[in-house]
Amino acid sequence: MLTKTLLTKTRTLLIAAGAIAVLGLTGCASDSASMEMKSTDYVVTGLGDDRQEALEEAKERALDVCENRDRDEFIIQDQQVLGPDASAQKRQEAESMVEGGTVNEDTNLAALNDDGEDYKAIWSISCR
């Protein structure tokens, strides 16, 4: 009789401890999920006399976009660098990449349309 009562109490305590653990984990999961922000892709561009200058300008614009959203770093989702002699196919690939991006006040629309002698860097980024 004593063993049966002890077994019943032990089982009840284990069930209660398991329920508390599940509630604790559920609470942690919902807290961390609410802290995450949805990722948005932005298109940034840079123009330069050479490839490096175009990339530096794109980097500067990407940092500006992310800082405006209280983020201090970004991930390059896709990159296209077009030189003065870029093929029509490469230019078309760059244009299709831009179609899915978010345009804001930091987007250099002149760079997107420039077919001059400059290098053009086009990045699709997500801020982190």
C-alpha positions as CSV (number, residue, x, y, z in Angstrom):
1,M,0.0,0.0,0.0
2,L,2.8,2.4,1.0
3,T,4.7,1.5,-2.3
4,K,1.5,2.1,-4.4
5,T,1.0,5.5,-2.7
6,L,4.6,6.5,-3.2
7,L,4.5,5.4,-6.8
8,T,1.4,7.5,-7.4
9,K,2.9,10.6,-5.8
10,T,6.1,10.1,-7.7
11,R,4.2,9.8,-11.0
12,T,2.2,13.0,-10.2
13,L,5.4,14.9,-9.4
14,L,7.0,13.8,-12.6
15,I,3.9,14.8,-14.7
16,A,3.9,18.2,-12.9
17,A,7.6,18.7,-13.5
18,G,7.2,17.8,-17.2
19,A,4.3,20.2,-17.6
20,I,6.3,23.0,-16.0
21,A,9.3,22.3,-18.3
22,V,7.1,22.3,-21.4
23,L,5.6,25.7,-20.3
24,G,9.0,27.1,-19.6
25,L,10.3,26.0,-23.1
26,T,7.2,27.4,-24.7
27,G,7.7,30.7,-23.0
28,C,11.3,30.9,-24.2
29,A,10.4,30.1,-27.8
30,S,7.7,32.8,-27.9
31,D,10.0,35.4,-26.4
32,S,12.9,34.8,-28.8
33,A,10.5,34.7,-31.8
34,S,9.1,38.1,-30.9
35,M,12.5,39.6,-30.9
36,E,13.3,38.6,-34.5
37,M,12.5,41.0,-37.2
38,K,11.4,40.0,-40.7
39,S,14.2,40.2,-43.2
40,T,13.7,42.5,-46.2
41,D,15.9,42.6,-49.3
42,Y,17.0,46.0,-50.5
43,V,18.8,46.8,-53.7
44,V,21.8,49.1,-53.5
45,T,24.0,50.3,-56.3
46,G,27.4,51.9,-56.8
47,L,29.1,53.5,-59.7
48,G,32.9,53.9,-60.1
49,D,35.7,54.4,-62.5
50,D,36.9,50.9,-61.6
51,R,35.4,47.8,-60.0
52,Q,36.7,48.5,-56.5
53,E,35.3,52.0,-56.5
54,A,31.8,50.7,-57.5
55,L,32.0,48.1,-54.8
56,E,33.0,50.6,-52.2
57,E,30.1,52.9,-53.1
58,A,27.6,49.9,-53.0
59,K,29.0,49.1,-49.5
60,E,28.5,52.6,-48.3
61,R,24.9,52.7,-49.5
62,A,24.2,49.3,-48.0
63,L,25.5,50.5,-44.6
64,D,23.3,53.6,-44.8
65,V,20.2,51.6,-45.6
66,C,20.8,49.2,-42.7
67,E,21.7,52.0,-40.2
68,N,18.4,53.7,-41.1
69,R,16.7,50.5,-39.9
70,D,18.8,50.2,-36.7
71,R,21.0,47.4,-38.1
72,D,24.8,47.6,-38.3
73,E,25.6,44.9,-40.8
74,F,24.2,43.3,-43.9
75,I,24.3,40.1,-46.0
76,I,24.8,40.3,-49.7
77,Q,22.1,38.0,-51.2
78,D,23.1,38.6,-54.8
79,Q,25.8,40.6,-56.5
80,Q,26.2,41.8,-60.1
81,V,29.2,43.9,-61.2
82,L,28.9,45.3,-64.7
83,G,31.9,46.7,-66.5
84,P,31.9,49.0,-69.5
85,D,32.0,46.0,-71.8
86,A,29.4,43.8,-70.0
87,S,27.4,41.5,-72.3
88,A,23.7,42.1,-72.9
89,Q,23.0,38.8,-71.1
90,K,24.8,40.0,-67.9
91,R,23.0,43.3,-68.0
92,Q,19.6,41.5,-68.3
93,E,20.5,39.3,-65.3
94,A,21.3,42.4,-63.3
95,E,18.0,44.0,-64.3
96,S,16.0,40.9,-63.3
97,M,17.7,40.9,-59.9
98,V,16.6,44.5,-59.3
99,E,12.9,43.6,-59.9
100,G,12.6,41.8,-56.6
101,G,14.3,44.4,-54.4
102,T,12.9,47.1,-52.2
103,V,13.7,50.6,-53.5
104,N,14.1,53.4,-50.9
105,E,15.6,56.9,-50.6
106,D,19.2,55.4,-50.7
107,T,18.7,53.5,-54.0
108,N,20.8,55.1,-56.8
109,L,18.4,54.9,-59.7
110,A,20.9,56.8,-62.0
111,A,23.3,53.9,-61.4
112,L,20.7,51.4,-62.4
113,N,20.1,53.1,-65.7
114,D,23.7,54.1,-66.5
115,D,25.2,52.4,-69.5
116,G,28.3,54.7,-69.7
117,E,31.9,53.9,-69.2
118,D,31.7,53.4,-65.5
119,Y,31.6,50.1,-63.5
120,K,28.3,49.4,-61.8
121,A,27.9,47.2,-58.7
122,I,24.3,46.1,-57.9
123,W,23.7,44.2,-54.6
124,S,20.6,42.7,-53.2
125,I,21.1,42.9,-49.4
126,S,19.4,41.9,-46.1
127,C,20.1,43.9,-43.0
128,R,21.1,42.1,-39.8
